[in-house]
Amino acid sequence: MTPIAYRSMKKRICLLLLLCTGTAFHVSAQVRTGIDVLQDSGFGLLAGKRVGLVTNPTGVDRNLRSTIDILHAHTNLTALFGPEHGVRGDFAAGDHVGDRVDARTGVPVYSLYGKNRKPDSRAMDRVDVIVYDIQDIGVRSYTYISTMGMVMEAAADHHKEVVILDRPNPMGGYRVEGCLAEEGFRSFVSRYAIPYLYGMTCGELALMLNGEGMLEGGRRCSLQVVPMEGWEREMTFDRTGLLWVPTSPHIPDERTVFYNAATGILGELDPNMVGIGYTLPFQTLVTAQMDAEALADTMNHRGLEGVIFRPIYLKPYYMAKKGEALQGVQIYLTDLQQAVLTEIQFRFLQDAVKVAPAFDVFLGREAQYGSFDRVCGTDRVRQSIMEGDIEKALEIWRGDSREREDFMKKARKYYLYPCR
C-alpha cells in the first residue's frame, strides 16, 4: 500500500469510528488566557504606565512566547518580580532568590522569595501598575497565590494598580477539598482562609481576596482581572488546547497536578515516599518497610472511587533515600470526576498500619511537624493521626460544613466563568 493510500484509509477509519461512537475523539477547546486577550486588545490597559510584572516560565502566550518579552516589546516594562523558582525558572524549590537584572531584557528583577516576600518601596517606586501572570495549580499550599496576595497588599499600601492575567485552574473550577486554614496556622503555604483545593482561577481568587477584605489588615487594592476567553468551569487543563509549561520542577505535566493533590501533604514529611527523586513525582506511596503486594491488595480492597493501586518497587535517584530500596504502591487516577484526591494519602496511612503495624509516618520527623501542620492549615489532623484515629482526622480535614458553604457562597460572587 502506498503512503497516500494508507493515509486515505486511515482517515476513512477514523471518520467511521467517530460516526459510530460519537465520542472517539476529543477536540480540545481553544482557550485564550489573559495575556492572549491583553495582546488582542493592543495593551491599552497598560498604555502610558510604568509596568511591573510578576511572572515565571509559565507566563507565556498560546505560542509559548514569554510574557516578559511580550510586555518588554509593547509596554514600558520597568521592573520584574520573581516568585519561588525565579522569573526564568532557574531556582530550585526553597532556594533563596536574590535581586538581579534579567539578562535578556536588562530589566531589574526584584525577588519575592528571598528576604522580601512582598515588593518594597524601592521596587514600587519604579511602577504604576503590577501585572501578575503565573499558571497556578489550584492548591492552597502552592506559594504563587500567597505571592499574588502579598503583591496586592503592597499595591494597596503604595496606591498602585494590579492587573491579573487570568489562567485556568488545571483541575477545573468545581473541585473543592480540605478544611479552611485556621487562625494560628496561616503562613506562606496557607496564607488565606480557603480550602486546600479551592476551585477558582487565580483571577477569581484575587477578586475574592480583595472584595472580602481577606488581604492582611483588610487591605483593598485597585484591581482589574483580564479574563480568559473560552474557558469553562468543568474544563481540566488537558481540554483547554493550551500547552503545559512546568509550574515547578516536580510538576512536569498537567496530570501531575492531580497527583500532587493526592500525596503532596505527605511529601512534607518524606518527599521520596511520594515519588520525588524518582520518575513519578507525587504518584507513589512507598517506604522501606512495606510489602508492596499486600499494600496494593489492601488499598484496592477499600474500593476508593476513581483510583487503582499497583505494587511498585523503586530506588530514588536523589534526595535523602537515594539508592535505597523502597516499595509500596503506584497511584493510577482512573476517574477524576469520582476521585476524592486529597483523602488518598490519609487512607494510605490507615492501610499501611494494617500491612506493617510498626509503620509510623511521624516517627523521627518532629522537625517537620510544623510544615505538615501549616500545609494542612491545622494541627488537629496530625494529632488525630498520631492518636491512631484516621476517621477523626478525615472528619477534621473535610471541615465544618457551614464554613465550607460560607466559602462557596463568597466564592460564587466572584466567578468570572459561570456554572452550568
HUFENMO-V171354 format. One record per residue. N is the residue number from 1. RES is the residue in one letter. SS is DSSP state (hx for helix, st for strand, lp for the rest). NEAR is the number of other ideal C-beta (glycine too) atoms within 8 Angstrom. Layout:
N,RES,SS,NEAR + N,RES,SS,NEAR
This chain:
1,M,lp,4 + 2,T,lp,5 + 3,P,hx,5 + 4,I,hx,6 + 5,A,hx,8 + 6,Y,hx,9 + 7,R,hx,8 + 8,S,hx,8 + 9,M,hx,9 + 10,K,hx,8 + 11,K,hx,8 + 12,R,hx,8 + 13,I,hx,8 + 14,C,hx,10 + 15,L,hx,8 + 16,L,hx,8 + 17,L,hx,10 + 18,L,hx,10 + 19,L,hx,7 + 20,C,hx,7 + 21,T,hx,7 + 22,G,lp,6 + 23,T,lp,5 + 24,A,lp,8 + 25,F,lp,7 + 26,H,lp,5 + 27,V,lp,4 + 28,S,lp,8 + 29,A,lp,11 + 30,Q,lp,6 + 31,V,lp,13 + 32,R,st,10 + 33,T,lp,14 + 34,G,hx,15 + 35,I,hx,14 + 36,D,hx,11 + 37,V,hx,14 + 38,L,hx,12 + 39,Q,hx,11 + 40,D,hx,7 + 41,S,lp,8 + 42,G,lp,5 + 43,F,lp,11 + 44,G,hx,6 + 45,L,hx,9 + 46,L,hx,13 + 47,A,lp,7 + 48,G,lp,3 + 49,K,lp,10 + 50,R,st,10 + 51,V,st,16 + 52,G,st,16 + 53,L,st,16 + 54,V,st,15 + 55,T,st,15 + 56,N,lp,14 + 57,P,lp,10 + 58,T,lp,11 + 59,G,lp,14 + 60,V,st,11 + 61,D,lp,11 + 62,R,lp,8 + 63,N,lp,5 + 64,L,lp,8 + 65,R,lp,8 + 66,S,st,10 + 67,T,hx,15 + 68,I,hx,16 + 69,D,hx,10 + 70,I,hx,12 + 71,L,hx,14 + 72,H,hx,10 + 73,A,hx,5 + 74,H,hx,7 + 75,T,lp,10 + 76,N,st,8 + 77,L,st,13 + 78,T,st,9 + 79,A,st,15 + 80,L,st,16 + 81,F,st,17 + 82,G,st,12 + 83,P,lp,14 + 84,E,lp,12 + 85,H,lp,15 + 86,G,lp,14 + 87,V,lp,12 + 88,R,lp,7 + 89,G,lp,9 + 90,D,lp,5 + 91,F,lp,9 + 92,A,lp,6 + 93,A,lp,8 + 94,G,lp,4 + 95,D,lp,8 + 96,H,lp,5 + 97,V,lp,12 + 98,G,lp,6 + 99,D,lp,7 + 100,R,st,7 + 101,V,st,7 + 102,D,lp,13 + 103,A,lp,5 + 104,R,lp,6 + 105,T,lp,10 + 106,G,lp,6 + 107,V,lp,12 + 108,P,st,10 + 109,V,st,14 + 110,Y,st,14 + 111,S,st,14 + 112,L,lp,16 + 113,Y,lp,15 + 114,G,lp,9 + 115,K,lp,3 + 116,N,lp,9 + 117,R,lp,8 + 118,K,lp,9 + 119,P,lp,12 + 120,D,lp,9 + 121,S,hx,6 + 122,R,hx,7 + 123,A,hx,12 + 124,M,hx,12 + 125,D,lp,6 + 126,R,lp,10 + 127,V,lp,13 + 128,D,lp,7 + 129,V,st,13 + 130,I,st,16 + 131,V,st,16 + 132,Y,st,15 + 133,D,st,12 + 134,I,lp,15 + 135,Q,lp,10 + 136,D,lp,12 + 137,I,lp,12 + 138,G,lp,13 + 139,V,st,11 + 140,R,lp,15 + 141,S,lp,10 + 142,Y,lp,10 + 143,T,lp,11 + 144,Y,hx,13 + 145,I,hx,13 + 146,S,hx,12 + 147,T,hx,15 + 148,M,hx,15 + 149,G,hx,15 + 150,M,hx,13 + 151,V,hx,16 + 152,M,hx,16 + 153,E,hx,14 + 154,A,hx,13 + 155,A,hx,15 + 156,A,hx,11 + 157,D,hx,7 + 158,H,hx,8 + 159,H,lp,6 + 160,K,lp,13 + 161,E,st,12 + 162,V,st,16 + 163,V,st,14 + 164,I,st,15 + 165,L,st,16 + 166,D,lp,14 + 167,R,lp,14 + 168,P,lp,13 + 169,N,lp,12 + 170,P,lp,11 + 171,M,lp,13 + 172,G,lp,11 + 173,G,lp,14 + 174,Y,lp,8 + 175,R,lp,10 + 176,V,st,10 + 177,E,st,11 + 178,G,lp,12 + 179,C,lp,16 + 180,L,lp,11 + 181,A,lp,13 + 182,E,lp,9 + 183,E,lp,4 + 184,G,lp,4 + 185,F,lp,13 + 186,R,lp,10 + 187,S,lp,7 + 188,F,lp,6 + 189,V,lp,11 + 190,S,lp,13 + 191,R,lp,11 + 192,Y,lp,12 + 193,A,lp,8 + 194,I,lp,9 + 195,P,lp,14 + 196,Y,lp,13 + 197,L,st,15 + 198,Y,st,11 + 199,G,lp,13 + 200,M,lp,13 + 201,T,lp,15 + 202,C,hx,16 + 203,G,hx,15 + 204,E,hx,16 + 205,L,hx,14 + 206,A,hx,16 + 207,L,hx,12 + 208,M,hx,14 + 209,L,hx,12 + 210,N,hx,12 + 211,G,hx,9 + 212,E,lp,7 + 213,G,lp,7 + 214,M,lp,9 + 215,L,lp,14 + 216,E,hx,7 + 217,G,hx,5 + 218,G,hx,6 + 219,R,lp,11 + 220,R,lp,9 + 221,C,lp,13 + 222,S,st,8 + 223,L,st,13 + 224,Q,st,9 + 225,V,st,13 + 226,V,st,13 + 227,P,lp,10 + 228,M,lp,15 + 229,E,st,8 + 230,G,lp,9 + 231,W,lp,11 + 232,E,lp,9 + 233,R,lp,11 + 234,E,lp,7 + 235,M,lp,13 + 236,T,lp,9 + 237,F,hx,12 + 238,D,hx,7 + 239,R,hx,9 + 240,T,lp,12 + 241,G,lp,7 + 242,L,lp,9 + 243,L,lp,5 + 244,W,lp,7 + 245,V,lp,9 + 246,P,lp,11 + 247,T,lp,12 + 248,S,lp,9 + 249,P,lp,8 + 250,H,lp,10 + 251,I,lp,12 + 252,P,lp,7 + 253,D,lp,7 + 254,E,lp,9 + 255,R,lp,8 + 256,T,hx,13 + 257,V,hx,15 + 258,F,hx,12 + 259,Y,hx,14 + 260,N,hx,14 + 261,A,hx,14 + 262,A,hx,15 + 263,T,hx,17 + 264,G,hx,14 + 265,I,hx,11 + 266,L,hx,14 + 267,G,hx,12 + 268,E,lp,9 + 269,L,lp,10 + 270,D,lp,11 + 271,P,hx,9 + 272,N,hx,15 + 273,M,hx,16 + 274,V,hx,16 + 275,G,lp,15 + 276,I,st,12 + 277,G,lp,11 + 278,Y,lp,12 + 279,T,st,5 + 280,L,lp,9 + 281,P,lp,14 + 282,F,lp,15 + 283,Q,lp,11 + 284,T,st,16 + 285,L,st,14 + 286,V,st,14 + 287,T,st,12 + 288,A,lp,7 + 289,Q,lp,6 + 290,M,lp,15 + 291,D,lp,8 + 292,A,hx,13 + 293,E,hx,7 + 294,A,hx,9 + 295,L,hx,17 + 296,A,hx,12 + 297,D,hx,8 + 298,T,hx,11 + 299,M,hx,13 + 300,N,hx,9 + 301,H,hx,6 + 302,R,hx,8 + 303,G,lp,5 + 304,L,lp,10 + 305,E,lp,8 + 306,G,lp,11 + 307,V,st,13 + 308,I,st,6 + 309,F,st,12 + 310,R,st,8 + 311,P,st,12 + 312,I,st,11 + 313,Y,st,7 + 314,L,st,10 + 315,K,st,9 + 316,P,lp,14 + 317,Y,lp,7 + 318,Y,lp,5 + 319,M,lp,9 + 320,A,lp,6 + 321,K,lp,11 + 322,K,lp,10 + 323,G,lp,5 + 324,E,lp,9 + 325,A,st,6 + 326,L,st,15 + 327,Q,st,12 + 328,G,st,13 + 329,V,st,15 + 330,Q,st,10 + 331,I,st,13 + 332,Y,st,8 + 333,L,st,13 + 334,T,lp,7 + 335,D,lp,9 + 336,L,lp,8 + 337,Q,lp,5 + 338,Q,lp,6 + 339,A,lp,15 + 340,V,lp,9 + 341,L,hx,12 + 342,T,hx,14 + 343,E,hx,10 + 344,I,hx,14 + 345,Q,hx,14 + 346,F,hx,13 + 347,R,hx,12 + 348,F,hx,12 + 349,L,hx,12 + 350,Q,hx,9 + 351,D,hx,12 + 352,A,hx,14 + 353,V,hx,10 + 354,K,hx,7 + 355,V,hx,11 + 356,A,lp,10 + 357,P,lp,5 + 358,A,lp,5 + 359,F,lp,11 + 360,D,lp,5 + 361,V,lp,12 + 362,F,lp,10 + 363,L,lp,5 + 364,G,lp,3 + 365,R,lp,10 + 366,E,hx,6 + 367,A,hx,5 + 368,Q,hx,9 + 369,Y,hx,11 + 370,G,hx,7 + 371,S,hx,9 + 372,F,hx,12 + 373,D,hx,12 + 374,R,hx,11 + 375,V,hx,12 + 376,C,hx,16 + 377,G,lp,14 + 378,T,lp,11 + 379,D,lp,9 + 380,R,hx,8 + 381,V,hx,13 + 382,R,hx,13 + 383,Q,hx,8 + 384,S,hx,12 + 385,I,hx,14 + 386,M,hx,7 + 387,E,lp,7 + 388,G,lp,6 + 389,D,lp,8 + 390,I,hx,12 + 391,E,hx,6 + 392,K,hx,9 + 393,A,hx,14 + 394,L,hx,10 + 395,E,hx,7 + 396,I,hx,12 + 397,W,hx,13 + 398,R,hx,7 + 399,G,lp,11 + 400,D,lp,6 + 401,S,hx,6 + 402,R,hx,6 + 403,E,hx,10 + 404,R,hx,12 + 405,E,hx,8 + 406,D,hx,8 + 407,F,hx,13 + 408,M,hx,9 + 409,K,hx,8 + 410,K,hx,10 + 411,A,hx,13 + 412,R,hx,8 + 413,K,lp,8 + 414,Y,lp,12 + 415,Y,lp,12 + 416,L,lp,11 + 417,Y,lp,11 + 418,P,lp,5 + 419,C,lp,6 + 420,R,lp,5
